[in-house]
Amino acid sequence: MVNKTEFISDNYDSDILGKKLTFFIFIMIIPLSIYSLVYKSVLLLSIMMGLGYIVSFFNLFIYVVNSYGVKLSKLIFTLSIISIQITNLLLMSFKGTVPDWQDILNIISSQLSFLIFFLLMMDKKISRKALSYFFHSFLMISLIACMFNIFWNFGEFSKFSTAISSYDISFQSFFGNRNQFGSFLFLSNIIYVYIFKLYRLKNIFVNVLLFLFINVNLMLTMSRGAILATLIFYTLLTVKGLFKARKYSFFTLICFSLLSGFVLKNSNVINFIDKFFIRSNAASSGRVDIWKLGFDIYTDGNLFFGSGFYTALDIAKGNGLEVNQFHNFFIETLIDGGIFELLLIIFSLLYTLYVIKNNKSLGSDIKSIYFFSLISLTVLLCVESVSFYGLGYVETVNAIVFITIPILMSNSGCLEKN
């Protein structure tokens, strides 16, 4: 049994793991930045994403193999699933559907990500030092993105007085779109709370400024899903705090009540919030029709293994779809890899939740942070194209934050400082 005061030695091999995971995320952001700021070419973005993924994957995979070794059964399982899914994709051509070549790459990268971020991490550990490196590096990237967002898009502030809706204003930093940036800041809030709990930061003033800076940028994205998910996350944390620090939680509730009262009595504020955040006129922004189209494509294809995301996207565009996504995790996952892929993702999340919940070394606050982050994430999954395994930044960062890091923490004894 692990002693409560123990954590993995700073000489342990897992020190490097924090740097490898950070490198993976950093490399996958670079293609998005080039696409967003320099040259908007989907082909170039795909090539850069592919090269970035190959470099990052082997950088992490070689480290894991050299430091821990890899069970042959996990490699055989991965290769078997890749073979079955590619065979299913090729068989679609006999039914009159021409598969998109990008789906072959997507199948390979999805299963390799499942291997590297879940299967190979199930028995690995991370040191307190490596975990700190990852968390603080993540927040540093977030701060850089926030500062860049303010300076690069400074001219956007003048549009608030004349803009008809939030679609006329773009605060997306160096990400592909404002929803991606908003989702990244949602994750930054989760990382912020982990750091606050694990490393007991003493400078309250700096912490408050950091919190405000991140969330002012989150509000500027006007990404409804990310903002709502963040609000739910902090609401759940505050409710839990009612039973642990009543005076602070009571003060928070008083402040929130006063702010709510001010908003409700000020029609200009209400109109501003409705215009740029709630967007009642836009309602679901056409998402319901997109979801229906996506579900129809799924039911017309292979229910168990799916039809491939890019193949389905080609079909959808032939039926009038004007965007490059279906704005729903469940629809996109079913389209891409069918029930099988959805079950793989749900299993990995449930497994992660299980090992966190049943770990006796992790404090109840850390368990609550993870549980509340999953609840909040569920909101985002329903309205945005969020996934966990695949060839891209979104899949990489979500897999690491919600699966890899929590599993490593649960395997590593007590990481909290007494």
ROVEX-755865 format. One line per 4 residues: for each residue x, y, z of N, C-alpha, C. Coordinates in steps of 0.1 Angstrom, whole numbers. Example, Ala and Ser with C-alpha at 12.3 -4.5 7.8 and 13.67 -1.06 7.14 Angstrom:
2
132 -57 78 123 -45 78 132 -33 78  128 -22 71 137 -11 71 129 0 79 $
end
This chain:
418
8 -12 0 0 0 0 9 12 0  5 22 -8 14 34 -9 11 43 2  22 48 8 21 57 20 16 71 15  8 77 23 2 90 20 12 101 16 $
23 100 22 33 111 20 42 108 8  41 97 2 50 93 -9 45 99 -22  55 101 -31 52 103 -45 65 98 -52  63 96 -65 74 90 -73 87 98 -72 $
98 91 -71 111 98 -70 114 107 -82  121 118 -79 124 127 -90 135 121 -99  141 110 -95 151 103 -104 144 93 -113  131 91 -111 124 81 -119 123 84 -133 $
123 74 -142 122 77 -156 111 85 -161  100 85 -153 88 92 -156 89 107 -156  101 112 -151 103 127 -151 102 132 -166  107 124 -175 108 129 -189 94 128 -195 $
85 120 -190 72 118 -196 64 131 -197  65 140 -187 58 153 -188 63 161 -199  75 161 -203 81 168 -214 76 162 -227  76 149 -228 71 142 -240 57 145 -243 $
48 145 -233 34 148 -235 32 163 -239  40 172 -233 39 186 -236 43 188 -250  54 182 -254 59 183 -268 49 178 -278  41 168 -275 31 163 -284 20 173 -287 $
16 180 -276 6 190 -277 11 202 -285  23 206 -281 29 218 -288 31 216 -303  36 204 -307 38 201 -321 25 201 -329  14 197 -322 1 196 -329 -6 210 -330 $
-1 219 -322 -7 233 -323 0 241 -335  12 238 -338 19 245 -348 12 245 -362  8 234 -367 0 234 -380 -12 243 -379  -19 243 -368 -31 251 -367 -27 266 -368 $
-16 269 -361 -12 283 -361 -8 288 -375  -1 279 -382 3 283 -396 -9 285 -405  -19 275 -403 -31 276 -411 -39 289 -408  -39 292 -395 -47 304 -391 -41 317 -394 $
-28 318 -393 -21 331 -394 -13 333 -407  -9 322 -413 0 324 -425 -6 320 -438  -11 308 -439 -16 303 -452 -27 293 -450  -39 297 -454 -51 288 -453 -52 278 -464 $
-46 267 -462 -46 256 -472 -49 243 -465  -61 237 -468 -65 225 -461 -55 214 -464  -50 213 -476 -40 203 -480 -27 204 -472  -22 217 -471 -10 219 -463 -12 216 -449 $
-24 220 -444 -27 217 -429 -27 202 -427  -33 194 -436 -33 179 -435 -19 173 -435  -11 179 -444 3 174 -445 11 177 -432  9 189 -428 17 194 -415 12 186 -403 $
-2 183 -402 -7 176 -391 -2 161 -391  -1 156 -404 4 142 -405 19 141 -401  27 150 -406 41 150 -402 43 153 -387  36 162 -382 37 165 -368 33 153 -359 $
22 146 -363 18 135 -356 28 124 -356  34 121 -368 44 111 -369 56 113 -360  61 126 -360 72 130 -352 69 128 -337  57 133 -333 53 133 -319 50 119 -314 $
44 111 -322 40 98 -318 53 89 -316  62 90 -325 75 82 -324 84 87 -312  83 100 -310 91 106 -299 86 100 -286  73 99 -284 67 94 -272 68 78 -272 $
65 72 -283 65 57 -284 79 52 -281  89 57 -287 103 52 -285 107 54 -270  103 65 -264 106 67 -250 99 56 -241  86 53 -244 79 44 -236 85 30 -238 $
89 26 -250 95 13 -253 108 12 -246  117 22 -247 130 21 -241 129 21 -225  119 29 -220 119 30 -205 111 19 -198  100 14 -205 92 4 -199 90 -9 -206 $
92 -8 -219 89 -20 -228 74 -19 -231  70 -27 -241 56 -28 -246 51 -42 -247  39 -45 -242 34 -58 -243 30 -61 -258  34 -72 -263 31 -76 -277 16 -77 -279 $
9 -81 -269 -6 -83 -271 -13 -70 -274  -8 -59 -269 -13 -45 -271 -11 -41 -286  1 -44 -291 5 -41 -304 -4 -49 -314  -5 -62 -311 -13 -71 -320 -28 -66 -320 $
-33 -62 -309 -47 -57 -308 -48 -45 -317  -39 -36 -316 -40 -23 -324 -39 -26 -339  -29 -35 -343 -28 -38 -357 -40 -45 -362  -46 -54 -354 -58 -61 -358 -70 -52 -361 $
-72 -42 -352 -83 -33 -353 -81 -24 -366  -68 -20 -368 -65 -12 -380 -68 -20 -392  -65 -32 -393 -67 -41 -404 -82 -43 -407  -90 -45 -396 -104 -47 -398 -111 -35 -403 $
-107 -23 -397 -114 -10 -401 -110 -6 -415  -98 -8 -419 -94 -5 -433 -101 -14 -443  -102 -27 -439 -109 -37 -448 -124 -32 -449  -130 -28 -438 -144 -24 -439 -145 -11 -448 $
-136 -2 -447 -136 10 -456 -135 6 -470  -126 -3 -474 -124 -7 -488 -136 -15 -493  -143 -22 -485 -154 -30 -489 -166 -20 -493  -165 -8 -488 -176 2 -491 -176 4 -506 $
-165 3 -513 -164 6 -527 -173 -4 -535  -175 -16 -530 -184 -26 -537 -199 -22 -536  -202 -13 -526 -215 -8 -525 -218 5 -531  -208 10 -540 -210 22 -547 -205 34 -540 $
-199 33 -528 -194 45 -521 -179 45 -522  -173 56 -528 -159 57 -530 -153 62 -517  -145 55 -509 -139 59 -497 -128 70 -499  -128 79 -490 -118 90 -490 -105 85 -485 $
-94 87 -492 -81 82 -488 -77 87 -474  -82 99 -470 -78 104 -457 -83 96 -445  -94 88 -448 -100 79 -438 -90 68 -434  -82 64 -444 -72 53 -440 -62 59 -430 $
-57 71 -433 -48 77 -423 -55 80 -410  -67 83 -410 -75 86 -398 -76 73 -390  -79 62 -396 -80 49 -389 -67 46 -382  -56 47 -390 -43 44 -384 -40 53 -372 $
-42 66 -374 -38 75 -363 -47 73 -351  -60 70 -353 -70 68 -342 -65 57 -333  -62 46 -340 -58 34 -332 -44 35 -326  -35 42 -333 -22 45 -327 -23 54 -314 $
-33 64 -315 -35 73 -304 -41 65 -292  -51 56 -295 -57 47 -285 -46 39 -278  -36 35 -286 -25 27 -281 -16 35 -272  -12 47 -277 -1 55 -270 -7 62 -258 $
-20 67 -259 -25 75 -248 -33 67 -238  -37 55 -241 -45 47 -232 -39 34 -229  -38 25 -239 -33 11 -236 -19 11 -230  -10 19 -235 4 19 -230 6 26 -217 $
-4 34 -213 -3 42 -201 -11 36 -189  -17 25 -192 -25 18 -181 -17 14 -169  -4 11 -171 4 7 -160 17 16 -158  16 28 -163 28 37 -162 26 47 -151 $
37 53 -147 36 63 -136 42 76 -140  39 87 -133 45 100 -136 50 106 -122  61 113 -123 66 119 -110 59 132 -108  60 137 -96 54 150 -92 61 161 -100 $
74 159 -102 81 169 -110 77 170 -125  75 158 -131 71 157 -145 56 162 -146  48 159 -136 34 164 -137 34 179 -136  42 184 -127 43 199 -126 48 205 -139 $
57 199 -145 62 204 -158 51 205 -168  43 194 -169 32 193 -179 22 204 -176  17 205 -163 7 214 -160 11 229 -162  23 232 -157 27 246 -159 30 249 -173 $
35 240 -181 38 242 -195 25 245 -203  14 237 -199 1 238 -205 -4 253 -202  -3 257 -189 -8 270 -186 1 281 -193  14 278 -195 22 288 -202 18 290 -216 $
15 279 -223 9 279 -236 -4 287 -237  -12 285 -227 -25 292 -225 -23 307 -224  -13 311 -215 -10 325 -213 -5 331 -226  4 325 -233 9 330 -246 -2 331 -256 $
-11 321 -256 -23 322 -266 -32 334 -262  -34 336 -249 -43 347 -245 -36 361 -248  -24 362 -245 -17 375 -248 -17 377 -263  -14 367 -271 -14 369 -285 -28 372 -290 $
-38 366 -284 -52 369 -288 -56 384 -286  -51 389 -275 -55 403 -272 -47 413 -282  -34 410 -284 -26 419 -293 -30 418 -307  -31 405 -312 -33 402 -326 -47 407 -330 $
-57 405 -321 -71 409 -325 -75 421 -318  -66 430 -315 -70 442 -308 -80 451 -315  -79 451 -328 -89 458 -337 -103 453 -336  -105 440 -332 -118 434 -331 -127 441 -320 $
-120 447 -310 -128 453 -299 -137 464 -305  -133 471 -315 -140 483 -320 -153 478 -327  -154 465 -330 -165 460 -338 -177 457 -329  -175 457 -316 -187 453 -307 -198 463 -308 $
-196 475 -311 -206 485 -312 -215 484 -325  -209 478 -335 -216 477 -348 -219 463 -352  -213 453 -346 -215 439 -350 -230 435 -348  -235 427 -357 -249 422 -356 -249 410 -346 $
-238 402 -347 -238 390 -338 -223 387 -336  -221 376 -328 -207 372 -325 -199 367 -337  -207 363 -348 -200 358 -360 -193 369 -367  -195 381 -364 -189 393 -370 -175 396 -363 $
-173 389 -352 -161 392 -344 -153 379 -342  -140 380 -343 -132 368 -342 -120 369 -332  -122 363 -320 -111 362 -311 -107 347 -310  -97 343 -318 -94 329 -319 -79 326 -316 $
-71 337 -313 -57 336 -310 -51 329 -323  -42 319 -321 -35 313 -332 -41 299 -335  -54 297 -330 -61 284 -332 -69 285 -345  -74 274 -350 -81 273 -362 -94 281 -362 $
-101 281 -351 -113 289 -349 -116 292 -335  -126 301 -332 -128 305 -318 -133 294 -309  -140 284 -315 -144 273 -307 -133 264 -302  -123 262 -311 -111 255 -307 -103 262 -295 $
-102 276 -297 -96 284 -286 -104 283 -273  -117 284 -275 -125 283 -263 -124 270 -256  -124 259 -263 -122 246 -257 -109 244 -250  -98 250 -256 -85 250 -250 -85 257 -237 $
-92 269 -236 -93 276 -224 -101 269 -213  -111 262 -218 -119 253 -209 -109 243 -202  -101 237 -210 -91 227 -205 -81 234 -196  -77 247 -199 -68 255 -191 -74 257 -177 $
-87 259 -176 -93 261 -163 -92 248 -155  -93 237 -161 -92 224 -154 -78 222 -149  -68 225 -158 -54 224 -154 -51 234 -143  -56 246 -143 -55 256 -133 -59 251 -120 $
-70 245 -119 -76 239 -106 -67 228 -101  -62 219 -110 -53 209 -106 -40 215 -100  -35 225 -106 -23 231 -101 -26 238 -87  -37 244 -86 -40 251 -74 -41 241 -62 $
-46 229 -65 -48 219 -55 -35 212 -52  -28 207 -62 -16 199 -60 -4 207 -55  -3 219 -60 10 226 -57 8 238 -47  -4 240 -42 -7 249 -31 0 263 -34 $
-4 269 -45 2 282 -49 -1 292 -38  9 300 -34 7 309 -23 3 323 -27  7 328 -39 5 342 -43 -10 343 -48  -19 346 -39 -33 347 -43 -36 357 -54 $
-29 369 -53 -31 379 -62 -27 375 -76  -16 368 -78 -12 363 -91 -22 352 -96  -27 344 -87 -36 334 -91 -49 340 -96  -54 350 -89 -66 357 -93 -65 363 -107 $
-53 370 -109 -50 376 -122 -50 366 -133  -43 355 -130 -42 344 -140 -56 339 -143  -64 336 -133 -78 331 -135 -86 341 -144  -85 354 -140 -93 364 -147 -88 366 -162 $
-75 365 -164 -70 367 -177 -74 356 -187  -74 343 -181 -78 332 -189 -93 333 -193  -101 337 -183 -115 336 -185 -121 349 -192  -114 360 -192 -117 371 -200 -115 367 -215 $
-104 360 -218 -102 355 -231 -112 345 -235  -116 336 -226 -127 327 -229 -140 334 -232  -143 344 -225 -155 352 -228 -154 358 -242  -142 363 -246 -140 369 -258 -142 360 -270 $
-140 347 -268 -142 337 -279 -157 336 -282  -165 339 -272 -180 338 -274 -184 324 -278  -176 314 -274 -179 300 -277 -188 295 -266  -201 294 -270 -211 290 -260 -209 277 -253 $
-205 267 -261 -202 254 -255 -191 254 -244  -180 261 -248 -168 261 -239 -171 270 -226  -178 281 -228 -182 289 -217 -192 282 -208  -202 275 -213 -211 268 -205 -204 257 -197 $
-195 250 -204 -188 239 -198 -180 244 -186  -173 255 -188 -165 261 -177 -174 266 -166  -185 272 -169 -194 276 -158 -199 264 -150  -203 253 -157 -207 241 -150 -196 236 -141 $
-184 236 -146 -172 230 -139 -170 238 -126  -170 251 -126 -168 259 -114 -180 259 -105  -192 258 -111 -204 257 -102 -204 244 -94  -200 233 -100 -199 221 -93 -188 222 -82 $
-177 228 -85 -166 229 -75 -171 238 -63  -179 249 -67 -184 258 -56 -194 250 -47  -203 243 -53 -213 235 -46 -206 225 -36  -195 219 -41 -188 210 -33 -181 217 -21 $
-177 229 -24 -170 238 -14 -180 242 -3  -193 241 -5 -202 245 6 -201 236 18  -196 224 16 -195 214 27 -181 214 33  -171 222 27 -158 222 32 -153 236 37 $
-158 246 31 -154 260 35 -166 269 34  -175 268 43 -188 274 42 -187 289 41  -178 296 48 -177 310 48 -173 315 34  -163 308 27 -159 313 14 -169 310 4 $
-176 299 5 -186 296 -5 -198 305 -3  -201 308 9 -212 318 12 -209 331 6  -196 336 7 -192 348 1 -193 348 -14  -190 337 -20 -191 335 -34 -205 336 -39 $
-214 329 -31 -228 330 -35 -234 344 -34  -230 351 -24 -235 365 -22 -230 374 -34  -217 372 -38 -212 380 -49 -220 376 -62  -222 363 -64 -229 358 -76 -243 364 -76 $
-250 364 -64 -264 369 -64 -264 384 -67  -255 391 -62 -255 406 -64 -252 408 -79  -243 401 -85 -240 402 -99 -252 399 -108  -259 388 -104 -271 384 -112 -282 394 -111 $
-283 400 -99 -293 410 -97 -290 423 -106  -277 426 -107 -273 438 -115 -276 435 -130  -273 423 -134 -276 419 -148 -290 419 -151  -298 413 -143 -313 412 -145 -320 426 -146 $
-314 436 -139 -321 449 -138 -315 458 -149  -305 454 -156 -299 462 -167 -302 457 -180  -312 463 -188 -316 458 -201 -305 458 -211  -296 468 -210 -285 469 -220 -275 457 -218 $
-273 453 -206 -264 441 -203 -271 429 -208  -284 428 -206 -292 416 -210 -291 415 -225  -293 426 -232 -293 426 -247 -279 422 -252  -269 427 -245 -255 424 -249 -252 409 -248 $
-256 404 -237 -254 389 -234 -262 381 -244  -274 385 -247 -282 377 -256 -277 378 -271  -272 390 -274 -267 392 -288 -254 385 -291  -245 384 -281 -232 379 -284 -229 365 -278 $
-237 361 -267 -234 348 -261 -246 338 -262  -258 343 -258 -269 333 -259 -274 331 -273  -274 343 -281 -278 343 -295 -291 336 -297  -301 340 -290 -315 334 -292 -320 335 -306 $
-316 345 -314 -320 345 -328 -314 334 -336  -302 330 -332 -295 320 -340 -299 306 -335  -305 305 -323 -309 292 -317 -297 282 -317  -299 271 -324 -288 261 -324 -278 263 -336 $
-279 274 -343 -270 277 -354 -270 267 -365  -282 261 -367 -283 251 -377 -278 237 -373  -274 235 -361 -268 223 -356 -278 211 -357  -290 213 -354 -300 203 -354 -301 196 -368 $
-301 205 -378 -302 199 -392 -289 192 -396  -278 197 -391 -265 190 -393 -265 177 -386  -269 176 -374 -270 164 -367 -279 153 -374  -290 158 -378 -299 149 -385 -293 143 -398 $
-286 152 -406 -279 148 -418 -269 138 -414  -261 140 -404 -250 131 -400 -255 118 -395  -266 118 -388 -272 105 -383 -278 97 -394  -284 104 -404 -289 97 -416 -277 90 -424 $
-266 97 -425 -255 91 -432 -249 79 -424  -249 80 -411 -245 69 -402 -254 57 -404  -267 59 -403 -276 47 -404 -276 41 -418  -272 49 -428 -271 43 -442 -258 35 -444 $
-249 36 -435 -236 30 -436 -235 18 -427  -222 14 -423 -219 3 -415 -221 8 -400  -231 2 -393 -234 7 -380 -224 3 -370  -217 -8 -372 -207 -12 -362 -193 -5 -364 $
-189 -4 -376 -175 2 -379 -176 15 -386  -188 20 -389 -189 34 -394 -185 34 -409  -185 47 -414 -182 49 -429 -170 57 -431  -163 61 -421 -152 70 -422 -156 85 -423 $
-150 93 -415 -154 107 -413 -153 114 -426  -142 114 -433 -140 121 -446 -149 116 -457  -151 103 -457 -161 98 -467 -175 103 -464  -179 103 -452 -192 108 -448 -193 123 -450 $
-182 130 -448 -182 145 -451 -184 148 -465  -178 140 -474 -180 142 -489 -195 139 -492  -201 129 -486 -215 126 -488 -224 138 -483  -221 143 -471 -228 154 -465 -228 167 -473 $
-216 170 -479 -214 182 -487 -222 180 -500  -223 168 -505 -232 166 -516 -246 168 -514  -250 168 -500 -264 170 -496 -266 184 -490  -256 193 -493 -258 207 -489 -250 211 -476 $
-243 203 -470 -235 207 -458 -224 217 -462  -224 229 -455 -214 239 -459 -202 240 -449  -202 233 -438 -191 233 -429 -184 220 -430  -173 219 -422 -164 207 -423 -165 198 -411 $
-176 200 -403 -178 191 -392 -193 190 -388  -196 181 -379 -210 178 -376 -214 184 -362  -205 190 -356 -208 197 -343 -214 188 -332  -210 176 -332 -214 167 -321 -205 155 -320 $
-200 153 -309 -190 142 -307 -196 128 -310  -208 126 -305 -215 113 -307 -218 110 -322  -223 120 -329 -226 118 -343 -213 116 -351  -203 124 -348 -190 123 -356 -184 109 -353 $
-184 105 -340 -178 92 -337 -185 80 -344  -198 81 -343 -206 70 -350 -203 70 -365  -203 82 -371 -200 83 -385 -186 77 -388  -176 81 -380 -162 78 -383 -159 63 -381 $
-162 58 -369 -158 44 -365 -169 36 -360  -182 41 -361 -193 33 -357 -194 31 -342  -203 21 -338 -205 18 -324 -192 13 -318  -184 6 -326 -171 1 -320 -162 12 -315 $
-160 23 -323 -151 34 -319 -157 41 -307  -171 43 -307 -177 50 -296 -175 42 -283  -176 28 -284 -174 20 -272 -160 20 -267  -150 21 -276 -136 22 -272 -134 35 -264 $
-139 46 -269 -137 59 -262 -144 59 -248  -157 54 -248 -164 53 -235 -158 44 -225  -153 33 -230 -145 23 -221 -133 30 -215  -125 37 -223 -113 43 -218 -116 54 -208 $
-127 62 -210 -131 72 -201 -136 66 -188  -144 55 -189 -150 49 -177 -138 42 -169  -129 36 -176 -117 30 -170 -110 40 -162  -107 52 -168 -100 63 -162 -108 67 -149 $
-121 69 -151 -129 73 -139 -128 63 -128  -128 50 -132 -128 39 -122 -115 39 -114  -103 41 -121 -91 40 -114 -89 53 -105  -94 64 -110 -93 76 -102 -102 75 -89 $
-114 70 -91 -124 69 -80 -119 59 -69  -113 48 -74 -109 37 -64 -95 38 -59  -88 49 -63 -74 51 -58 -74 56 -44  -68 50 -35 -68 54 -21 -58 64 -18 $
-48 66 -27 -38 76 -24 -41 90 -29  -50 91 -39 -54 104 -43 -65 110 -34  -63 123 -31 -73 130 -23 -86 132 -29  -96 134 -21 -110 135 -26 -112 147 -35 $
-104 158 -33 -105 169 -41 -100 167 -56  -90 159 -57 -85 155 -70 -95 147 -78  -101 138 -70 -111 129 -76 -123 138 -81  -127 147 -73 -138 156 -76 -135 165 -88 $
-123 170 -89 -119 178 -101 -121 170 -113  -116 157 -113 -117 149 -125 -132 146 -128  -139 142 -118 -153 139 -120 -161 151 -126  -159 162 -120 -166 174 -124 -162 179 -138 $
-149 177 -141 -144 180 -155 -151 171 -165  -153 158 -162 -160 149 -171 -175 154 -173  -181 157 -163 -195 162 -164 -196 174 -173  -187 184 -171 -186 196 -179 -183 193 -193 $
-174 183 -195 -170 180 -209 -182 174 -217  -190 167 -210 -202 161 -216 -210 171 -224  -212 183 -218 -219 194 -224 -212 198 -237  -199 199 -237 -191 203 -249 -192 192 -260 $
-193 179 -255 -194 168 -265 -207 169 -273  -217 175 -267 -230 175 -274 -231 186 -285  -223 196 -284 -224 208 -293 -212 211 -301  -201 204 -299 -189 207 -306 -182 194 -311 $
-173 195 -321 -166 184 -327 -154 181 -319  -157 175 -308 -146 171 -298 -144 156 -299  -132 151 -299 -129 137 -299 -117 134 -290  -112 122 -290 -101 118 -281 -90 111 -288 $
-92 104 -299 -81 97 -306 -82 100 -320  -70 104 -326 -70 107 -340 -59 116 -344  -59 120 -356 -48 128 -362 -52 143 -361  -49 149 -350 -52 163 -349 -49 168 -335 $
-49 181 -334 -47 188 -321 -58 185 -311  -71 186 -315 -82 184 -306 -82 170 -300  -80 160 -308 -80 147 -303 -68 145 -293  -57 150 -297 -45 148 -288 -46 154 -275 $
-50 167 -274 -51 174 -261 -62 168 -252  -73 164 -258 -84 158 -250 -80 145 -244  -73 136 -253 -68 123 -248 -59 125 -237  -49 134 -238 -39 136 -227 -45 141 -214 $
-54 151 -215 -59 158 -203 -69 149 -196  -78 142 -204 -89 135 -197 -86 120 -195  -76 115 -202 -73 100 -201 -59 98 -196  -49 102 -204 -35 99 -200 -30 104 -187 $
-32 117 -185 -27 123 -172 -35 118 -160  -48 117 -160 -55 111 -148 -50 96 -145  -48 88 -156 -44 74 -154 -30 74 -147  -21 83 -153 -7 84 -147 -8 88 -133 $
-16 98 -129 -18 102 -116 -23 91 -106  -32 84 -111 -38 73 -103 -28 62 -100  -18 60 -110 -8 50 -108 4 54 -100  5 67 -96 17 73 -91 17 76 -76 $
7 70 -69 7 73 -54 2 87 -51  5 92 -40 1 105 -35 9 116 -41  3 124 -50 11 135 -56 8 148 -49  -1 148 -39 -4 161 -32 7 164 -22 $
9 177 -20 19 181 -10 12 183 3  18 177 13 12 179 27 15 192 33 $
end
